[in-house]
Amino acid sequence: MVRITYAEEEFKSFRRRGGLVALAQWATAEGLFAPLATVGLPTGRLYTALQQCQALMASVWVGGSALSGVNRTLRHDAGSAEAFGLTQFPEQSTAHRFLRTVRDPHVTALTAVLATTVAAHSQVRQSATPVWVDVDATGLAVYGNTYRFARKGYFPE
């Protein structure tokens, strides 16, 4: 006979780690990250381009709305980092340097990868009209080549 004991505890905090780990495992098993390796994004000293992209996606998945939140929400979450094959997530400054090296051809290639992935892993193939997928709805309007000229766009927070 199996005995299950249940006790109520006061809810004090919520960790997004479980959902993030499950999402990372599912995305890896489905092969959703593999096409990112073909884009030719620049690689840093400590993290590959694929790991940088995964960390940025993880930040969005846990509700991050700016790069500065990476240090607070993900940086020290070793359990979630392990699900992506990392010992720890890149810090905000590393993510910022990575994004500064991304150029127009990379964005074009990433857009093509996103379109191909959405078409291959969804019911979009059955749609007679174009389907738009907004991956990041924070609405950041950028002026110039660097993040320092950015301002909030029309999407409300």
Secondary structure as the mmCIF struct_conf table of DSSP 4:
data_model
#
loop_
_struct_conf.conf_type_id
_struct_conf.id
_struct_conf.beg_label_comp_id
_struct_conf.beg_label_asym_id
_struct_conf.beg_label_seq_id
_struct_conf.end_label_comp_id
_struct_conf.end_label_asym_id
_struct_conf.end_label_seq_id
HELX_RH_AL_P HELX_RH_AL_P1 ARG A 17 ALA A 29
TURN_TY1_P TURN_TY1_P1 GLU A 30 GLY A 31
BEND BEND1 LEU A 32 PHE A 33
HELX_RH_3T_P HELX_RH_3T_P1 ALA A 34 THR A 38
BEND BEND2 VAL A 39 VAL A 39
BEND BEND3 ARG A 45 TYR A 47
HELX_RH_AL_P HELX_RH_AL_P2 ALA A 49 TRP A 61
TURN_TY1_P TURN_TY1_P2 VAL A 62 GLY A 63
BEND BEND4 ALA A 66 ALA A 66
TURN_TY1_P TURN_TY1_P3 LEU A 67 SER A 68
HELX_RH_AL_P HELX_RH_AL_P3 GLY A 69 THR A 73
TURN_TY1_P TURN_TY1_P4 LEU A 74 HIS A 76
HELX_RH_AL_P HELX_RH_AL_P4 ALA A 78 ALA A 83
TURN_TY1_P TURN_TY1_P5 PHE A 84 GLY A 85
BEND BEND5 THR A 87 GLN A 88
HELX_LH_PP_P HELX_LH_PP_P1 PHE A 89 GLU A 91
HELX_RH_AL_P HELX_RH_AL_P5 GLN A 92 THR A 101
HELX_RH_AL_P HELX_RH_AL_P6 ASP A 104 ALA A 120
BEND BEND6 HIS A 121 SER A 122
HELX_RH_3T_P HELX_RH_3T_P2 GLN A 123 GLN A 126
BEND BEND7 ALA A 128 THR A 129
BEND BEND8 VAL A 135 VAL A 135
BEND BEND9 THR A 138 THR A 138
STRN STRN1 LEU A 140 VAL A 142
BEND BEND10 GLY A 144 THR A 146
HELX_RH_3T_P HELX_RH_3T_P3 TYR A 147 PHE A 149
STRN STRN2 ALA A 150 LYS A 152
BEND BEND11 TYR A 154 PHE A 155
#
